[in-house]
Amino acid sequence: MKTLQPVFLFVLLSLVKTAPPLQQESLKFYEYDTNTVLGSPIEQDYEMKIKDIKKDGWNVSPNNTLRLQADDSERNVQPTKDTNLPTCLLCVCLSGSVYCEEIDIEAVPPLPKETAYLYARFNKIKRIAVSDFADITTLRRIDFSGNQIEEIEDGAFSKLLLLEELSLAENRLVKLPVLPPKLTTFNANQNRIKSRGIKANAFKRLTNLAYLYLGHNALESVPLNLPESLRILHLQYNNITTINDDTFCKSNNTRYIRTSMDEIRMEGNPILLAKHVNAFSCLRTLPVGSYY
């Protein structure tokens, strides 16, 4: 039996030497209490995990360490409107038109010099200054409807020699500014304008004016010296109590006909139009209003 032990040991050692090495799988090692992976075999897997976390709304710091809990205060921050942005970032600028509607601006923003059309409706503008349009001579249309404008500086529109359409509707004006000479349309509906807030010759030199809207104000009388070019006149819902023969016609010229006038609205005023028939003798159609 002793002679068999060396033989057995020799056979056993031979089998161990000829056996193929084990294909051991690379181990993943993590530094304790961190999410940092040690060793290159799993770097690709680590990067994939970061991408997945970003998709789920988690934050990853610049040094590739993960923030396991997202900050709720950061994720729930609401966007705010920055009115200090350049005009064409705050508004929309498109081929000569600037759209600044419903963005809560409180003043007229600086405009590109080539601006021809400005739409600044439904904001919080309270005042229009001379400096707002001092260098913008290309404007053809301005719309300030639905603001809070109470004051317009004298001469604010004096350099706008190309301006054809101006809307100041739905504001808080008590008087009208000096208007540029080439206006074809002027809208000041729904303000607080009284007759003393309109100068006697406010419209006389506006020889292109075709559409004049002054409804829903506090006028006590029809404005004087209305131009011959006028086609549409809206004066509804004011406090007009008087009218004379020269308001629309010429009392010293019975043959005079106002050929351009198509529509006059005077409903909602405390005046009985039937008592002033001679005031409408030159018109092709009678004004809309109360006759009885």
Number of C-alpha atoms within 10 A of each C-alpha: 4 6 7 8 9 10 10 10 10 10 10 11 10 10 9 9 9 8 8 7 7 6 6 6 6 9 9 11 11 12 9 8 6 9 14 14 16 12 12 9 12 14 12 9 10 15 12 10 13 17 12 11 16 12 10 9 10 17 18 16 8 7 6 13 13 19 13 11 8 13 11 8 7 8 10 8 8 6 6 6 10 12 16 10 11 12 18 16 11 17 19 13 18 11 9 14 18 21 19 23 19 14 17 17 21 15 17 21 19 14 19 15 13 14 19 20 21 22 18 26 23 20 21 20 20 18 16 18 16 15 14 16 22 14 15 17 18 18 22 18 20 19 20 26 23 21 24 20 24 16 17 18 13 14 17 19 24 17 18 23 16 16 24 19 20 22 20 24 24 22 24 20 23 20 18 19 19 18 21 22 21 18 25 19 19 19 20 25 23 22 22 19 23 18 20 14 16 18 16 13 14 17 22 15 16 20 16 16 24 19 19 22 20 24 24 22 24 21 25 18 19 20 20 17 16 21 19 17 17 23 17 17 20 21 27 22 20 24 20 22 14 14 17 15 16 14 16 24 20 17 16 9 9 11 11 13 16 20 13 15 20 15 18 19 19 22 21 17 23 16 19 15 22 13 11 15 12 16 20 21 20 21 19 14 12 16 18 16 19 14 13 8
